[in-house]
Amino acid sequence: MSPAPGTAANTDREHRTRFTTALVTAHDDHPDLRDAAEVLVRPDGHVAWVTRTTDP
């Protein structure tokens, strides 16, 4: 039996396919993004999170 829509198991499966990894090789200079190692960008294009470390 499949999980009901909106349940944790179903929601996790739906969102897992919506992530994309991209390697950025060039961008406009912005002081908040200097030396950024990882950036999480929301679907509407706004930056949600930035880290300057590569340590997991």
BELWODA-V58138 format. One line per field, one symbol per residue. phi: phi as a letter, one per 20 degrees, with the letter a starting at -180 (. if undefined). A space follows every 50 residues. Layout:
# BELWODA-V58138
phi = ???
This chain:
# BELWODA-V58138
phi = .fffgnfgfffffffgeeecdceedbbffbgfdfmfebcddfgenefdac cdddff
